């Protein structure tokens, strides 16, 4: 496990010669050598890989069992020069009983042996003909390859600080898999040695099963099953290999390949530890039963320059178009139902929204329209107010009017210029002083208008600010930071754009669709400073605080994954390779942490709003933080 908490694991599918243990051992060692060249730290092979799974009654023959023991000795000998841990399937005798086992080998030592607990004896399976269950075996010793090794189902192994457990094939398919107990006893990674013959539709279920078990146990799950070379007398083995982590499949093998396969991934032990600390239900169910932890230090191998896992640059936005469309529709439902409940509770039939012609207010208006349609209220009860000020451009102003007209809501225009000039005179602010007071006075004037109109109309002010702005504090306190219900409060900026695009794609009116698409293409800006000589936006948010795609990446990995700044920097470098260099990422990451800590006071006073995803910053929900917490430790971590 490296300093960032990543453990490189592999599932290996070797060619098998049924009954030829010597040849099988050679293939196992050759694949392990390839894995070592890639920096793999733990490698797992299929169930009964030393002999082959389909030996049938040959399993009862001492000739085969002796050959298997000799093969394990050769593998153990080869392991002395390899900086990794082997997990190899083999039949082993213990007393007068035969067990289907996983043998854990490192640095020439047999670290331990785990017998299979659940022995299938139905349909095409008849393992009970040869093997006994390992259920209840603990604190015993077995002779393997001339060595004495711990033997039992409750063993876990800790190699270089990473604790793992092992189960075998059928163990995963039962109501309460052994891996559930192993995880509760501390194992962060579960390895499954399997054979598992193919059947139509079976793989989809298996994939789901592996992902779900990794999610329930907050663990990485490495599954490896038998492939080409097993007997096809009655069954076919496709060679399935899956590496999942906390519910997500990181890597999987090509199925039905005639070639040997090595599937490698970096699993994030640090993230899994964070998930377990965060999940109070998991902590409640941590096992109090004793188990044996076998510790081993293995010399460090090669370290790859890049991680063997995909780092998603847009963690809030599904990459697949179909999944993204489903997510957008569900988000609209959540937002609309939240607003509908607030309107019915307050007996409001009117909503007031400030419409700027930008993304956030557009999304809030679309949500309000959907809500009013849901409640069967007249859309004219939505009062959209555009409030042009000193920085408003013709493009955004026109788009605001077109959008309100196209959605058939009540339109109002209330310019704020004169009111702000009077306010500047009242407080003694020189209008040429383009300070925070100049900008914030406009934001507060707009909020005052919305609140007062809502009072006049008996309506509710719908907030437009999004999650990314809340994270950075990019909002005027008691200005656009305030509303009566913030429908966008847990929607990040990168997702806002996709939500509006989805709305455009599903909008039947061509003119409204064109307006939505132009809004998507408009630079993000508060438009509080006067436009340039050509009437273009002079104040672009991302020039001032940094690209929102970076900040959303930082936000997700800090709040949801619990990563420290140096690790976020590492991941961002890989995720945004070709778009931003290390110095640029570090610059904006520093800005993110400075602002996130300094602006907590705005989040502490934020209005109600619906949680829509896995990250939210409401002080009544996901995020509790003092407004005067220091960012020093986080900034220092970034400088190391």
CORFENZI-V198004 format. One line per field, one symbol per residue. ss: DSSP state (H for helix, E for strand, L for the rest). Layout:
ss->???
//
This chain:
ss->LLLLLEEEEEEEELLLLLLLHHHHHHHHHHHHHHHHHLLLLEEEELLLLLLLLLLHHHHHLHHHHHHHHHHHHHHHHHHLLLLLEEEEEEEEEELLEEEEEEEEEELLEEEEEEELLLLLLLLLLLHHHLLLLLLLLLLEEEEELLEEEEELLLEEEEELLEEEEEEEHHHHHLLLLHHHHHHHLLLLEEEEEELLLLLLLHHHHHHHHHHHHHHHLLLEEEEEELLLLLLLLLLLLLLLEEEEELLEEEEELLLLLLLLEEEEEEEEHHHHHHHHHHLHHHHHLLLLLLLEEEEELLLLLLLLLLLLLLLLLLLLLLLLHHHHHHHHHHHHHHHHHHHHHHHHHLLLLLEEEELLLLHHHHHHHHHHHHHHHHLLLLHHHEEEEELLLLLLLHHHHHHHHHHHHHLLLEEEELLLHHHHHHHHHHHLLLLLLLLHHHHHHHHHHHHHHHHHHHHHHLLEEEELLLHHHHHHLLLLLLLLLLLLEELLLLLLHHHHHHHHHHHHHLLLLHHHHHHHHHHHHLLLLLLLLLLLLLLLLLLLHHHHHLLHHHHHHHHHHHHHLLLLHHHHHHHHHHHLLLLLLHHHHHHHHHHHHHHHHHLHHHHHLLLLLLLLLLLLLLLLLLLLLLLLLLLHHHHHHHHL
//
